[in-house]
């Protein structure tokens, strides 16, 4: 599960980075929709690893 947490952290950071620096408006819109879902999954993964 730790690997999942790390993967979600990395993915979220990449989406957030693109939201700030990306040039393609369509991709920024996509990232703005996906980033909250990835954040939610990250929070769930963190809770699962904290409970162990």
N, C-alpha and C positions, 0 to 999 in steps of 0.2 A: 504494500500500500504506500510505502514511502516513495517508491518510484513514481507512482501515480500523482502524488502530491507535488513532487518536483517537476514532473511533466506539465502539470496544470499551471504551476508558477511560471515556468518558462513560456508556455503558450500565452498566458495572460499578459506577461511582459511584452511579448512580441506584438500582440494586438494593441495594447496601450501605446507602444512606441509608434506603430503605424498610424494610430489615431492622431498623434501629435505631429508626425513628420511625413506621413504618406502623401503622395501627390495625386493619386487617382481618387476622385470623389466617390465613385461607385464602391471602390474597395474600402474607403473610410466608412461609408455607410454600412457595408457588410460587417466590418470590424466593430462598429458601434452596436450592432445587434448581437454579435456573437460574444463579445467581451463580457457582458453581464452573465451569460450562461456559463462561461468558463469560470468566472469568479464564484458563481454559485456552486459549481462542481468542486472547485478548489476548497471552498469552505466546508463542504461535506466531507471531502477527503481528509482535511485537517482534523475535523471532529472525530472521524473514524480512527485516525492514528493516535489522537489524544486519549481515546477511551481504552487503549491497549495497555 
